Amino acid sequence: MKKIKLVGLFICLGFFSLGQMTDYVYKRKINGIEDKWHRLEIPDEVYGRLQSPLNDIRVYGVTESKDTIESAYLLDVQRTERIVDSRPYELLNRVHNSRGYYYTLRLEKDVDINQIDLSFDRYNYDWEITVEGSHDLDDWFIIAEDARVISIRDTYMDYRYNRVRFPRSRYRYYRIYLPVRVNPRLILPNVVFTKVVDGKTRTYSIDEQKVSELRNEKETVIDLTLKHAAPVHKIKVNTNSDFDYYRRAHVEYLSDSIKTEKGWKYVYEDMGHGVLTSLEDDELELSGQIAKRLRVTIENRDNQPLEIGKIEVKGYIHELVTRFTEKADYYLVYGKKNANYPDYDIYNFADKIPDSLTNLAVGKEVVVSTQEEEQAETPLIESRWWLWGLMIVVIISLGAFTLKMMRSDQHTEE
């Protein structure tokens, strides 16, 4: 009896394993596999088929014996990495005269710096700062000049920009000069060396850009439609305005649409917010949500609306670092509702993955559920509906056989 039950269980498990790849709607053939480890960049056209946040993507292989195997992967988002090392220092003096306020710092070691982050116990200022360097406190050399620091605080906004960047420099002493008459009340600054490891980004094509001025709401609304749905991490708003500005902005994406008697109702969800200012690169950092239609709302308040130029929508490139352990025909498969993110062992051994990996290419998209030619050539036992039918028949047969054996045992005991 136990053997019969085990046979039935293995048959059922076999049916479920055969149906793994067919649970996904789309697939693409993976070409160029030569090593155990490879990189595979997710094509732009695939994102619109995926469930956010990319839970429903797998790498499956079909062996010569028609077994389906699953290859483990790591999702590698090529983000920009910013490494910040603080440099210890001593504040030697705080002095001022009729020209302004001076602060002199002495670094503990001869090290490189390229940034000083300032902080003041004040609000609502707009100052220009000069930073100088010296080896002996006698000869001073200008490192940064007319670097602006700003604070705006009111009912609608709380914005500060107190970062002074300059080329890599190495001095033992640094002097910060503020040409102001009021005490800026400087809080101890942060002296750092910042190293930026640029990520890999892609600029997405925009099919439509529409700018609307809502005078009653005192807002500028920019509606964007991308060529393909994509994970959006940055939106750069280029303006043609030649005056200084500081405007709050927030970004939304179209998450749903509902048809009503009065027409279509569109539902937007928040994606990120920030400040557009003439002092910085007007680039808004976003969550990376997969979206095709975006809306940027700029709060003008009582100010003149900005003249909007070209909009740039960017996203970090997503790659799969994939391990291939058996010889097979491999496919990138995707498109499954309510899929869970895979849980692979290699997540715990990422440090053992080789640094240099060859990139793979994928073929054209194939809709799995309408592969009429392949289904015609596929043996009947691999058809999903026949599998379910056979599974039901096997279960009924096993149940009937088990019942018959139980009755036979009862008659034998009697």
Buried (B, 14 or more C-beta within 10 A) or exposed (E): EEEEEEEBEEBBEBBEEBBBBBBBBBBBBBEEBEEEBBBBBBBBBBBBBBBBEBBBBBBBBBEEEEEBBBBBBBBBBBBEEEEEEEBEBEEBEEEBEEEBBBBBBBBEEEBEBBBBBBBBEBEEBEBEBBBBBBEEEEEBEEBBEEBBBBBBEEEEEEBBBBBBEBEEBEBBBBBBBBEBEEEBEBEEBBBBBBEEEEEBBBEBEBEEEEBEEEEEEBBBBBBBEBEBBBBBBBBBBEBEEEEEBBBBBBBBBBBEEEEEEEEEEEEBEEBBBBBBBBBEEBBBEBBBBBBBBBBBBBBBEEEEBBEBBEBBBBBBBBBBBBBBEEEBEBBBBBBBEEBEEBEBEBEEEEEEBEEEBEEBEBEEBBEBEEBEEEEEEEEEEBBBEEBEEBBEEBEEEBEEEBEEEEEEEEEEEE
